Amino acid sequence: MINDFFIIFAWWFLLFGLGVIFLPLTWFFFRKFFDLGYPFSKIIAILLVSYFVWLTGSLHILPFSALIIWLVILILVLGNIFLARKFRKEITQSIKSHWQILVFEEIIFFTALAFWSFIRGFQPNIEGLEKFMDFGFINSILRTQYFPPADMWMAGKTVNYYYFGHLVAAVLTKLSTFPSTITYNLMIATITALTFTATFSLGSNLYHQLATSLRHRSSSIIAGCLSALVLSFGGNLHSLWWFLTHNFSFTGYWYPDATRFIVEKFGAADNTIHEFPIYSSVVSDLHGHFSDIPFVLLFLALLFSLLVSNKFSIFNFQFSIPLGLVLAVMYMTNSWDFPIYFLVFGVIILCLNYQKYGLALQTFSRTLLFTVYCLLFTIIFSLPFHLNFSQIAQGIDFVHARSPIWQLFVLWGYQWFLAAVFLIFLILKKRITNYKLQITDYFVLILLLIATLLIIIPELIYVKDIYIASHHRANTMFKLVYQSFMLYAIASGYIVIRIFNDLQMKFSKILLFTFYSLLLTFLFIYPYFAVKSYYGDLKTYRGLDGSLFLRQNYPDNFAALLWLKQNIKGQPVVLEAVGDSYTDYNQVSSFTGLPTVEGWLVHEWLWRGSFDEPGKRAADVQIIFQSQNIDEIEPLLKKYQVKYIFVGQKEQEKYRVNEDVFRKLGKLVFSQGNTRIYLLEKSGSQ
């Protein structure tokens, strides 16, 4: 544990250093934030360093390596030095007058990072759910020179998925020099910490725009804390529903049910998914929707900064270029987020123009112009990705089933209660005092509007993919309502503190505080059950190394994987058994980044849009492992350019492996227990 603390500290220091380097640029965008947008400095640093490393690699200008990453950092440092010198007096004065909140935010970032790293230490294994996929992408990127990276589960092909979040993990892995089996878990904790601090900053600054006294400054901090806690660690009211329908008891409560509520109670006819960030932190899949959270928060913060800057114009490059870049990165990290936040962007720009020009043609024309050329920036910034990516979606259709209203209230009752109270509050305030809506009110109302729309959409239409009829809208609902949860959470702190501070009657304040506290209790009881279940009551600390389960359950395979990592450069093809999704198959490709002929079948089916190629490859792999006819095997080895054949526990479980043929075709280069690796000499694949 002590050694892990030094690893965590070194990782934090790396992130802290990157944040400090990019503080001038952060100040440039967020100078009107009461904390100067300090938590976003790390996100900006990670985004820009990763993006320019990706861009040079995608254009085949510079290879992906630690040296090139440091070179990119050096160039970006020079840019920040230029800004620091140009605005030296303003930046120095801002930091001097805001140093206390900056220190506070750094403390909560380190605390969140260390806390969730510690939690991961009780179950660090990179095993189960989507982890093999995410880890395989990272390791493939670590081995690549240029982008897109090789698909570790379809030799000869490149990744056809949104992989930028995995690239970020690979960049930080090379910078830290820690093994990827450790940095995978550190990335989970980092995203959790960035999510908490960035939400705190955005939530605090939403309320701070109303601040007129020291009391309101403290209220801003409370608003930020509420938003950060709900977004990062809050569940939904499924726990309350369970409590009320199970004799006021949590006996038998199973935390994934809150993300699969319709499946849990109402059969297989309409399987849906409605996850939220704390579930992602707990199960620790480094998937795009989770990796993209910090970039989403940065995008919303930039939009809010644009709102309060009072410098909006059609050709405002100070914001249009960064907004376009962040949108591009969001698209490459989790493509579903692009249309969602482009809609948020469009509505906010429309609101800005409406406030200035009213209901006039100029309002719509200026909105259209600004959104179009920001969209052009987005397309240009992500063009190398587009040129190598084939759409997975197969169109849009009407849903075959809908959720009963009461189920939606179970899932979204907390959010809808706050939204309804806020709307009533604004209406009454306007009628009684002729109140004029503030810019923050508009921003929050837009978040509530889009969040509600995202819940309604999968009740009407869905994006078609390979999933069967009983799961037809599962992925659409999942990707949309995940963002809905975030938008509601960001607004929640502002709404509660806004109303609470405006209420004059003590009884009304007590009533609001009591009811809201009751709801929060059931939201925050969720992580208790989730962590307790997934991490085994936090009884045995195992460390941060995600390969622990391999050493324990597959010791011979683990030794072979170490041999491959130590002795193989580049990305030659290693044949291993074809695996089913969410299993322990394809350990070699996942843990080394070396491509295999065919990996998880259903995943490749999804990415390629057809089962033809994955199915054909699976049949060929079976022939290679089982046939006794060299003349049948050798052409297949040449076809897929196989250089190594891995025979381990999973291969022997799945096939009747004929190793006599492999001995004739090549030589044994590794053997331990029941695991062997053959280097092919006669296949022509070398």
C-alpha positions in Angstrom: 0.0 0.0 0.0 2.9 2.4 0.8 4.4 1.8 -2.6 1.0 2.5 -4.2 0.8 5.8 -2.4 4.1 6.9 -4.0 2.8 5.8 -7.4 -0.4 7.8 -6.8 1.6 10.8 -5.7 3.9 10.6 -8.7 0.8 10.3 -11.0 -0.8 13.3 -9.3 2.4 15.3 -9.6 2.4 14.7 -13.3 -1.2 15.9 -13.7 -0.5 18.8 -11.3 2.5 19.9 -13.4 0.5 19.7 -16.7 -2.2 21.8 -15.1 0.2 24.5 -13.9 1.8 24.7 -17.3 -1.5 25.3 -18.9 -2.8 27.8 -16.3 -2.2 30.9 -18.5 -4.4 29.4 -21.3 -7.0 28.4 -18.7 -7.0 31.9 -17.3 -7.5 33.2 -20.9 -10.8 31.3 -21.2 -12.0 31.4 -17.6 -10.8 34.7 -16.2 -14.3 35.6 -15.1 -14.7 32.4 -13.1 -14.2 33.0 -9.4 -11.7 30.1 -9.4 -10.2 31.0 -12.7 -11.5 27.7 -14.0 -8.5 26.0 -12.3 -9.8 22.4 -12.4 -10.1 22.7 -16.2 -6.4 23.4 -16.6 -5.6 19.7 -16.3 -8.3 18.8 -18.7 -7.1 21.4 -21.2 -3.6 20.1 -20.9 -4.6 16.5 -21.4 -6.8 17.4 -24.3 -4.3 19.5 -26.2 -1.2 17.3 -25.6 -3.2 14.2 -26.6 -4.8 15.9 -29.6 -1.5 17.2 -31.2 0.2 13.9 -30.5 -2.7 12.2 -32.3 -2.7 14.7 -35.1 1.0 14.3 -35.9 0.6 10.6 -35.7 -2.5 10.5 -37.9 -0.8 12.7 -40.6 2.3 10.4 -40.4 4.4 13.5 -39.5 5.8 12.1 -36.2 5.6 8.7 -34.6 3.9 8.1 -31.3 6.5 8.0 -28.6 7.4 9.5 -25.3 9.9 11.8 -26.9 7.3 13.2 -29.3 4.9 13.7 -26.4 7.5 15.7 -24.5 8.2 17.7 -27.7 4.5 18.6 -28.1 4.4 19.6 -24.4 7.5 21.8 -24.9 5.8 23.6 -27.9 2.6 24.1 -25.9 4.6 25.4 -22.9 6.1 28.1 -25.2 2.6 29.1 -26.2 1.6 29.4 -22.5 4.7 31.4 -21.7 3.8 33.8 -24.5 0.3 34.2 -22.9 1.8 34.6 -19.5 4.1 37.3 -20.6 1.4 39.1 -22.6 -1.0 39.1 -19.6 1.6 39.0 -16.9 0.1 41.6 -14.6 -3.5 40.4 -14.9 -2.6 36.7 -14.4 -0.4 37.4 -11.4 -3.0 39.6 -9.8 -5.7 36.9 -10.5 -3.7 34.1 -8.9 -2.7 36.2 -5.9 -6.4 37.1 -5.2 -7.7 33.6 -5.8 -4.9 31.4 -4.5 -7.0 30.0 -1.6 -9.7 28.5 -3.9 -7.1 27.2 -6.2 -5.3 25.4 -3.3 -8.7 24.1 -2.1 -9.5 22.7 -5.5 -6.1 21.0 -5.8 -6.6 19.4 -2.4 -10.0 18.0 -3.4 -8.6 16.7 -6.7 -5.8 14.9 -4.9 -8.2 13.6 -2.3 -10.6 12.3 -4.9 -7.7 10.7 -6.9 -6.2 9.0 -3.9 -9.6 7.9 -2.6 -10.7 6.2 -5.8 -7.3 4.7 -6.4 -7.5 3.3 -2.9 -10.9 1.8 -3.7 -9.6 0.3 -6.9 -6.9 -1.3 -4.9 -9.4 -3.7 -3.4 -10.4 -5.1 -6.8 -7.9 -3.9 -9.4 -8.3 -6.7 -11.9 -8.7 -5.7 -15.5 -11.2 -8.4 -16.0 -14.9 -8.7 -16.8 -17.5 -6.5 -18.7 -15.7 -4.4 -21.3 -12.2 -4.2 -19.7 -10.4 -6.6 -22.1 -11.6 -4.4 -25.0 -10.6 -1.1 -23.4 -7.3 -2.4 -22.2 -6.6 -3.9 -25.6 -7.1 -0.6 -27.3 -4.7 1.1 -24.9 -2.0 -1.5 -25.3 -2.4 -1.5 -29.1 -2.0 2.3 -29.1 1.1 1.9 -26.9 2.7 -0.3 -29.6 1.7 1.8 -32.6 3.7 4.4 -34.4 0.9 6.1 -36.4 -2.9 6.3 -36.2 -5.4 4.8 -36.4 -4.0 2.0 -34.2 -4.2 -1.6 -35.2 -7.3 -3.5 -34.2 -5.9 -6.1 -31.8 -9.0 -8.3 -32.5 -8.9 -8.3 -36.3 -5.3 -8.6 -37.6 -4.6 -6.4 -40.6 -7.4 -3.9 -39.8 -7.3 -0.7 -37.8 -9.6 0.2 -35.0 -13.1 1.2 -36.1 -14.2 2.7 -32.9 -14.0 6.0 -31.0 -10.6 5.5 -29.4 -9.4 9.0 -28.3 -10.1 8.3 -24.6 -7.9 5.2 -24.9 -5.2 7.4 -26.6 -5.3 9.7 -23.6 -4.6 6.8 -21.3 -1.7 5.7 -23.5 -0.3 9.2 -23.6 -0.3 9.5 -19.8 1.1 6.0 -19.5 4.1 6.9 -21.7 4.6 10.1 -19.7 4.5 8.4 -16.3 6.5 5.3 -17.4 4.3 3.2 -15.2 3.0 -0.1 -16.7 -0.4 0.0 -18.4 -1.7 -2.6 -15.9 -1.3 0.1 -13.2 -2.2 3.2 -15.3 -5.5 1.7 -16.3 -6.6 1.9 -12.7 -5.1 5.3 -12.2 -7.0 6.5 -15.2 -10.3 5.4 -13.7 -9.4 7.3 -10.5 -8.3 10.3 -12.6 -11.5 10.6 -14.5 -13.4 10.3 -11.2 -11.3 13.1 -9.7 -11.5 15.3 -12.8 -15.2 14.8 -12.9 -15.7 15.9 -9.3 -13.5 19.0 -9.4 -14.7 20.2 -12.8 -18.3 19.8 -11.8 -17.5 21.6 -8.6 -16.0 24.5 -10.6 -18.9 24.7 -13.1 -21.6 24.4 -10.4 -19.9 27.0 -8.2 -19.5 29.5 -11.0 -23.1 29.1 -12.0 -24.2 30.4 -8.7 -21.3 32.8 -8.3 -22.6 34.9 -11.1 -25.4 35.9 -8.7 -23.1 36.5 -5.8 -23.2 40.0 -4.2 -21.7 39.2 -0.7 -19.4 36.9 1.1 -22.4 34.9 2.2 -23.1 34.2 -1.5 -19.5 33.2 -2.1 -19.9 30.4 0.5 -23.2 29.5 -1.1 -21.4 29.2 -4.5 -19.0 26.6 -2.9 -22.0 24.7 -1.4 -23.7 24.7 -4.8 -20.6 23.4 -6.5 -20.2 20.7 -3.9 -23.8 19.5 -4.3 -23.5 19.3 -8.1 -20.2 17.5 -7.8 -21.4 15.0 -5.3 -24.6 14.2 -7.3 -22.8 13.9 -10.6 -19.8 11.9 -9.3 -21.4 9.8 -6.6 -25.2 10.0 -6.9 -27.5 7.2 -8.0 -31.2 7.4 -8.8 -34.4 6.7 -6.8 -34.3 3.0 -7.6 -33.0 2.6 -4.0 -36.0 4.4 -2.7 -38.4 2.2 -4.8 -36.6 -0.9 -3.5 -36.9 0.2 0.1 -40.6 1.0 -0.2 -41.5 -2.2 -2.0 -39.4 -4.6 0.1 -40.7 -4.0 3.6 -38.5 -1.0 4.3 -35.4 -3.1 3.9 -32.4 -3.2 1.6 -32.0 -7.0 2.0 -31.1 -8.5 -1.4 -30.5 -5.1 -3.0 -28.2 -5.5 -6.1 -26.7 -2.3 -7.4 -26.7 -3.1 -11.2 -30.5 -3.2 -11.0 -30.6 0.6 -10.8 -29.1 0.7 -14.3 -31.3 -2.1 -15.7 -34.6 -1.4 -14.0 -36.9 -2.4 -16.8 -35.0 -5.6 -17.4 -35.1 -6.4 -13.7 -38.8 -6.2 -13.3 -40.5 -6.5 -16.6 -38.9 -9.3 -18.6 -36.8 -9.6 -21.7 -39.2 -7.8 -24.1 -37.6 -4.4 -23.5 -34.1 -4.5 -22.1 -32.9 -1.0 -21.4 -29.7 0.5 -20.0 -29.7 3.8 -18.0 -26.3 4.1 -16.3 -24.7 7.0 -14.5 -21.1 8.0 -13.6 -20.8 6.3 -10.2 -21.7 3.0 -11.8 -18.9 3.6 -14.4 -16.5 4.4 -11.6 -17.4 1.3 -9.7 -17.3 -1.3 -12.5 -14.3 0.6 -14.0 -14.7 0.0 -17.7 -12.5 2.7 -19.4 -15.2 3.2 -22.1 -15.8 6.2 -24.2 -18.8 7.5 -22.4 -16.8 7.6 -19.1 -13.5 8.9 -20.6 -15.5 11.7 -22.3 -16.9 13.2 -19.0 -14.1 15.7 -18.4 -14.2 16.9 -22.0 -18.0 17.3 -21.8 -17.6 19.4 -18.6 -14.9 21.5 -20.3 -17.2 22.1 -23.3 -20.1 23.2 -21.0 -17.7 25.5 -19.0 -16.5 27.1 -22.2 -20.1 27.7 -23.3 -20.9 29.2 -19.9 -17.8 31.4 -20.1 -18.9 32.6 -23.5 -22.3 33.5 -22.0 -20.8 35.6 -19.2 -18.0 37.2 -21.3 -20.4 39.7 -23.0 -18.1 39.4 -26.1 -20.2 37.2 -28.3 -20.0 37.9 -32.0 -20.3 35.7 -35.1 -16.5 35.6 -35.6 -15.5 35.2 -32.0 -12.5 33.0 -32.6 -11.5 33.1 -28.9 -14.4 30.6 -28.3 -15.3 29.2 -31.7 -12.0 27.5 -32.3 -11.7 25.9 -28.8 -15.4 24.9 -28.9 -14.9 23.3 -32.3 -11.8 21.5 -31.1 -13.5 20.1 -27.9 -16.5 19.0 -30.0 -14.1 17.2 -32.3 -12.4 15.5 -29.4 -15.7 14.5 -27.9 -16.7 13.0 -31.2 -13.5 10.9 -31.3 -13.9 9.9 -27.7 -17.6 9.0 -27.6 -19.4 9.9 -30.9 -22.9 9.9 -29.3 -21.9 13.0 -27.3 -21.3 15.1 -30.4 -25.0 15.5 -31.5 -26.1 16.0 -27.9 -23.7 18.8 -27.1 -23.9 20.4 -30.6 -27.6 20.7 -29.8 -26.8 22.3 -26.4 -24.4 24.6 -28.1 -27.0 25.6 -30.7 -29.7 26.4 -28.2 -27.3 28.5 -26.0 -26.1 30.5 -29.0 -29.8 31.0 -30.0 -30.5 32.2 -26.5 -27.6 34.7 -26.6 -28.8 36.1 -29.9 -32.4 36.2 -28.8 -31.4 38.3 -25.7 -29.6 40.8 -28.0 -31.9 40.9 -31.0 -35.3 39.5 -29.9 -37.5 37.4 -32.1 -36.0 38.7 -35.4 -34.5 37.2 -38.5 -31.0 38.4 -37.3 -31.3 36.1 -34.3 -31.7 33.0 -36.4 -29.2 34.0 -39.1 -26.4 34.9 -36.7 -27.1 31.6 -34.8 -26.9 29.6 -38.0 -23.7 31.3 -39.1 -21.9 30.8 -35.8 -23.0 27.2 -35.4 -22.1 26.3 -39.0 -18.5 27.6 -38.9 -18.0 26.1 -35.5 -19.2 22.8 -37.1 -16.7 23.3 -39.8 -13.9 23.7 -37.2 -15.1 20.4 -35.7 -15.0 18.6 -39.0 -11.5 19.9 -39.9 -10.1 19.1 -36.4 -11.4 15.5 -36.6 -11.0 14.9 -40.3 -8.2 12.3 -40.0 -10.5 10.3 -37.7 -13.4 10.6 -40.2 -11.3 9.4 -43.1 -10.5 6.1 -41.3 -13.9 5.5 -39.6 -16.9 3.7 -40.9 -20.2 4.5 -39.2 -21.5 1.7 -36.9 -25.1 3.0 -36.8 -27.5 1.7 -39.4 -30.2 4.4 -39.3 -33.1 5.4 -37.1 -36.4 3.7 -36.5 -39.4 4.0 -34.2 -39.2 2.1 -30.9 -41.0 -1.2 -30.3 -41.7 -0.6 -26.7 -41.9 2.3 -24.2 -41.4 2.8 -20.5 -44.4 3.2 -18.3 -44.4 6.7 -16.8 -44.1 5.4 -13.2 -40.8 3.7 -14.1 -39.4 6.9 -15.5 -40.4 8.6 -12.2 -38.4 5.9 -10.3 -35.4 6.7 -12.4 -35.8 10.4 -12.8 -38.0 11.5 -9.9 -35.2 13.4 -8.1 -34.3 15.4 -11.2 -37.9 16.1 -12.2 -38.8 17.2 -8.7 -35.9 19.8 -8.8 -36.8 20.9 -12.3 -40.5 21.4 -11.4 -39.7 23.3 -8.2 -37.3 25.5 -10.1 -39.8 26.3 -12.8 -42.5 27.1 -10.2 -40.0 29.3 -8.3 -39.1 31.3 -11.4 -42.8 31.7 -12.5 -43.9 32.9 -9.0 -40.8 35.2 -8.7 -41.6 36.8 -12.0 -45.3 37.4 -11.1 -44.6 38.7 -7.7 -41.5 40.8 -8.2 -41.4 41.2 -12.0 -38.1 39.3 -11.8 -36.0 39.3 -15.0 -34.2 36.0 -15.7 -30.5 36.1 -15.2 -28.0 34.6 -17.7 -27.4 31.7 -15.3 -31.1 31.0 -15.2 -31.2 30.7 -19.0 -28.2 28.4 -18.9 -29.7 26.1 -16.3 -33.1 26.1 -18.0 -31.4 25.0 -21.2 -29.6 22.2 -19.4 -32.9 21.0 -18.0 -34.7 21.2 -21.3 -32.0 19.2 -23.2 -31.8 16.7 -20.3 -35.5 16.1 -20.4 -35.5 15.8 -24.2 -32.8 13.1 -24.0 -35.1 11.0 -21.8 -38.0 11.4 -24.2 -36.1 10.5 -27.4 -35.6 6.8 -26.7 -39.3 6.5 -25.8 -40.0 7.5 -29.5 -37.0 6.5 -31.7 -33.8 4.6 -31.5 -30.6 4.3 -33.5 -30.4 0.9 -35.2 -27.4 -1.4 -34.7 -26.8 -5.1 -34.5 -28.7 -5.6 -31.2 -31.7 -8.0 -31.3 -35.3 -6.8 -30.9 -35.4 -7.3 -27.1 -32.4 -4.9 -26.8 -33.3 -2.6 -29.7 -33.3 0.7 -27.8 -30.9 -0.3 -25.0 -27.8 1.4 -26.5 -29.7 4.5 -27.6 -31.2 5.0 -24.1 -27.9 4.3 -22.5 -25.9 6.9 -24.4 -28.6 9.6 -24.2 -29.7 9.4 -20.6 -26.1 9.1 -19.3 -25.7 12.7 -20.5 -29.2 13.6 -19.2 -28.0 12.5 -15.7 -25.0 14.7 -16.0 -26.9 17.8 -17.2 -29.5 17.5 -14.4 -26.7 17.0 -11.8 -24.8 20.1 -13.0 -27.9 22.2 -12.6 -29.0 20.6 -9.2 -26.6 22.5 -6.9 -27.5 25.9 -8.5 -31.3 25.1 -8.2 -31.2 24.1 -4.6 -29.1 26.9 -3.3 -30.8 29.5 -5.5 -34.2 28.6 -4.1 -33.1 28.1 -0.6 -31.4 31.5 -0.3 -34.4 33.2 -1.9 -37.0 31.7 0.4 -38.1 34.2 3.1 -40.2 31.9 5.3 -38.2 29.7 7.8 -40.8 27.0 7.5 -40.4 26.8 3.7 -36.6 26.5 4.1 -37.0 23.7 6.7 -39.5 21.9 4.5 -37.2 22.2 1.4 -34.1 21.1 3.4 -35.9 18.1 4.9 -37.3 16.8 1.7 -34.2 17.4 -0.3 -32.0 15.7 2.3 -34.3 12.7 2.2 -33.9 12.4 -1.5 -30.2 12.8 -1.3 -30.0 10.0 1.3 -31.3 7.5 -1.2 -29.1 8.9 -4.0 -26.0 8.6 -1.9 -26.8 5.2 -0.4 -26.2 3.8 -3.9 -22.4 4.0 -3.9 -22.4 2.3 -0.5 -24.1 -0.8 -1.9 -22.2 -0.7 -5.2 -18.7 -0.4 -3.6 -19.5 -2.9 -1.0 -20.7 -5.4 -3.5 -18.0 -4.9 -6.2 -15.1 -4.4 -3.9 -15.9 -7.1 -1.3 -16.6 -4.9 1.7 -13.1 -3.4 1.3 -11.5 -6.1 3.4 -8.4 -7.1 1.4 -6.2 -4.5 -0.3 -4.6 -6.0 -3.4 -2.8 -3.1 -5.0 -3.2 -1.2 -8.3 -1.8 -3.9 -10.6 -4.7 -5.0 -12.9 -2.9 -8.2 -14.0 -3.3 -9.7 -10.5 -6.0 -12.2 -11.6 -3.7 -13.5 -14.4 -0.9 -14.3 -11.9 -3.4 -16.1 -9.7 -5.8 -17.8 -12.2 -3.6 -18.2 -15.3 0.0 -18.3 -14.0 1.4 -20.0 -17.1 -0.4 -17.6 -19.4 0.9 -14.7 -17.3 4.5 -15.9 -17.7 3.9 -16.2 -21.5 2.5 -12.7 -21.7 5.5 -11.3 -19.9 7.7 -13.1 -22.4 5.8 -11.6 -25.3 6.1 -8.1 -23.8 9.8 -8.4 -23.2 10.8 -10.0 -26.5 8.5 -8.7 -29.2 8.7 -5.3 -30.8 6.1 -3.8 -33.1 2.8 -5.6 -33.7 3.3 -9.0 -35.4 0.2 -11.3 -35.4 -0.2 -13.8 -32.6 -2.8 -16.4 -33.1 -5.0 -17.2 -30.1 -8.4 -18.7 -29.6 -11.4 -16.7 -30.7 -13.4 -15.4 -27.8 -16.9 -14.6 -26.8 -17.6 -11.1 -25.4 -17.2 -10.4 -21.7 -15.0 -13.6 -21.2 -11.4 -14.2 -20.3 -10.6 -15.1 -23.9 -8.1 -13.1 -25.9 -5.7 -12.4 -23.0 -2.8 -12.1 -25.4 -4.2 -9.4 -27.6 -5.7 -7.5 -24.7 -2.7 -7.5 -22.4 0.0 -7.0 -25.0 -1.6 -5.1 -27.8 -0.4 -7.7 -30.3 -3.1 -8.3 -32.9 -4.8 -11.7 -33.3 -6.7 -13.1 -36.2 -10.1 -12.8 -34.5 -11.0 -11.7 -31.0 -14.3 -11.1 -29.3 -16.8 -12.0 -32.0 -19.8 -9.9 -31.2 -17.7 -6.8 -30.6 -16.1 -7.2 -34.1 -19.5 -7.8 -35.5 -20.7 -4.5 -34.0 -17.7 -2.5 -35.2 -17.7 -4.0 -38.7 -21.5 -3.9 -39.2 -21.5 -7.5 -40.4 -20.8 -10.9 -39.1 -19.4 -12.1 -42.4 -15.7 -11.3 -41.8 -15.6 -12.1 -38.1 -17.5 -15.4 -38.7 -15.2 -16.4 -41.5 -12.1 -15.7 -39.4 -13.4 -17.6 -36.5 -13.8 -20.7 -38.7 -10.3 -20.3 -40.1 -8.8 -20.0 -36.6 -10.6 -23.3 -35.6 -9.1 -25.0 -38.7 -5.6 -23.8 -37.8 -5.8 -25.1 -34.2 -7.5 -28.4 -35.0 -6.5 -29.5 -38.5 -3.7 -32.1 -39.0 -3.2 -31.1 -42.7 -0.3 -28.7 -43.1 -1.5 -27.9 -46.7 -4.8 -26.7 -45.2 -3.2 -24.7 -42.4 -0.2 -23.0 -44.1 -2.2 -20.9 -46.6 -4.3 -19.6 -43.7 -1.3 -18.6 -41.7 0.1 -16.8 -44.7 -3.2 -15.1 -45.4 -3.3 -13.6 -41.9 0.4 -13.1 -41.6 0.6 -15.1 -38.4 4.1 -15.0 -36.8 3.4 -16.6 -33.4 0.9 -19.2 -32.2 -0.1 -19.1 -28.6 -1.4 -22.3 -27.0 -2.6 -21.7 -23.5 -5.5 -22.7 -21.2 -8.2 -21.0 -23.2 -7.1 -22.5 -26.5 -7.0 -26.0 -25.0 -10.5 -25.4 -23.5 -12.0 -24.4 -26.9 -10.2 -26.5 -29.4 -8.7 -30.0 -29.9 -5.3 -28.4 -30.4 -2.9 -30.3 -32.7 0.5 -29.0 -31.7 2.4 -31.5 -33.9 1.7 -29.3 -36.9 3.0 -26.2 -35.1 6.2 -28.0 -34.3 6.7 -28.8 -38.0 5.9 -25.3 -39.1 8.0 -23.5 -36.5 9.9 -23.8 -33.3 8.9 -23.7 -29.6 10.2 -20.4 -28.1 8.3 -20.5 -24.8 7.0 -23.2 -22.6 5.8 -23.2 -19.0 3.2 -25.6 -17.6 0.5 -26.0 -20.2 1.3 -22.8 -22.1 3.5 -22.7 -25.2 4.4 -20.2 -27.9 5.5 -21.2 -31.3 7.5 -19.0 -33.7 6.6 -19.8 -37.3 9.4 -20.4 -39.7 7.7 -22.1 -42.6 4.5 -20.1 -43.0 6.2 -17.2 -44.9 4.7 -14.8 -42.3 8.0 -13.5 -41.0 
